[in-house]
């Protein structure tokens, strides 16, 4: 459970570091979300509930969506959001994705809902990175 909480904290910190991202609790203190331009790009829930922490992200890219759905315990997000590409991934499962992979998915979800100017700012900020990874040779 401690590893799941550490991943959750890393994902939250990463999400809040994206351009103009804001944290909100629309349904109470147990339901953390991070938004850009009033649109949710990651559901974080919390780390104090009876369930292990998890995240939900919107992945329009078929390859990323498919990869996320192979994570242990992953499923389409409820309330019909799964039909729009949202995937819920529990972090307490054995073999759960690493924080790095989760942050890549969060970045993709951000890019899906953000305005073009936010994406442009993000691209300018990360400059030497490609696809969420640091460029080594060039």
C-alpha positions in Angstrom: 0.0 0.0 0.0 2.9 2.4 0.7 4.2 2.0 -2.9 0.7 2.8 -4.2 0.6 5.9 -2.1 4.0 7.0 -3.3 2.9 6.5 -6.9 -0.3 8.5 -6.2 1.7 11.3 -4.7 4.1 11.4 -7.6 1.2 11.5 -10.1 -0.5 14.3 -8.2 2.7 16.3 -8.0 3.3 15.8 -11.7 -0.3 16.7 -12.7 -0.2 19.9 -10.6 3.1 20.9 -12.3 1.5 21.0 -15.7 0.8 24.5 -17.1 -2.2 26.2 -15.3 -3.4 22.9 -13.7 -5.5 23.3 -10.6 -6.6 20.8 -7.9 -10.3 20.7 -6.9 -12.5 18.6 -4.7 -15.9 18.8 -6.5 -17.6 16.0 -4.5 -15.8 16.5 -1.2 -12.4 16.0 0.3 -12.2 12.3 -0.7 -12.5 13.0 -4.4 -9.5 14.9 -5.7 -9.3 15.9 -9.4 -6.9 18.0 -11.4 -8.3 20.3 -14.1 -7.1 22.5 -16.9 -9.4 25.2 -18.2 -12.3 23.9 -16.0 -11.9 20.4 -17.5 -10.8 17.4 -15.5 -7.8 15.6 -16.9 -7.1 13.2 -14.0 -9.3 11.8 -11.3 -7.1 11.0 -8.3 -9.6 10.2 -5.5 -7.6 9.9 -2.3 -5.2 7.8 -0.3 -7.2 7.5 2.9 -10.2 5.5 1.8 -10.9 1.8 2.1 -9.8 1.2 -1.4 -6.2 1.4 -2.6 -5.5 4.6 -4.4 -5.9 4.8 -8.2 -6.1 7.2 -11.0 -8.4 7.7 -14.0 -7.1 9.4 -17.2 -8.5 10.1 -20.6 -6.5 8.3 -23.3 -7.7 8.9 -26.9 -4.5 7.5 -28.4 -5.4 3.8 -29.1 -1.9 2.4 -28.2 -1.8 4.2 -24.9 -5.4 3.3 -24.1 -4.7 -0.3 -25.0 -1.5 -0.3 -22.8 -3.4 1.2 -19.9 -6.2 -1.4 -20.2 -3.6 -4.2 -19.7 -2.6 -2.9 -16.3 -3.7 -5.2 -13.4 -7.3 -4.2 -12.4 -7.6 -1.5 -15.0 -11.1 -1.0 -16.4 -13.1 1.6 -18.3 -14.0 4.5 -16.0 -17.6 4.3 -14.7 -20.5 6.7 -15.3 -20.1 6.2 -19.0 -16.7 7.9 -19.1 -15.1 4.7 -20.4 -16.9 5.2 -23.7 -15.0 8.5 -24.1 -11.6 6.9 -23.5 -11.3 7.2 -19.7 -9.4 4.4 -18.0 -9.3 3.7 -14.2 -6.1 2.1 -13.0 -5.7 0.9 -9.4 -2.2 1.5 -7.9 -2.2 -1.1 -5.2 -2.3 -4.1 -7.6 0.8 -6.3 -8.0 2.4 -5.2 -11.3 0.7 -1.8 -11.3 2.3 0.7 -13.7 5.3 2.7 -12.5 4.9 6.3 -11.6 6.8 7.2 -14.8 4.2 5.4 -17.0 1.3 6.9 -15.0 2.7 10.4 -15.5 3.0 9.8 -19.3 -0.7 8.9 -19.3 -1.5 11.9 -17.2 0.4 14.1 -19.7 -1.5 12.5 -22.6 -4.8 13.1 -20.8 -3.8 16.7 -20.2 -3.0 17.2 -23.9 -6.4 15.7 -24.8 -8.4 18.3 -22.8 -6.1 21.3 -22.7 -6.4 24.3 -25.0 -3.8 24.6 -27.8 -2.0 27.4 -25.9 -1.5 25.1 -22.9 -0.1 22.3 -25.0 2.2 24.8 -26.7 3.4 26.0 -23.3 4.0 22.4 -22.2 5.9 21.6 -25.3 8.1 24.7 -24.8 8.7 23.8 -21.2 9.8 20.2 -22.0 11.8 21.1 -25.1 14.3 18.2 -25.1 11.8 15.6 -24.3 10.0 13.4 -26.8 6.9 11.4 -26.0 7.4 11.9 -22.3 11.0 10.6 -22.3 14.2 12.5 -22.0 16.1 12.7 -25.3 19.5 11.1 -24.9 21.3 11.3 -28.2 20.9 14.2 -30.7 
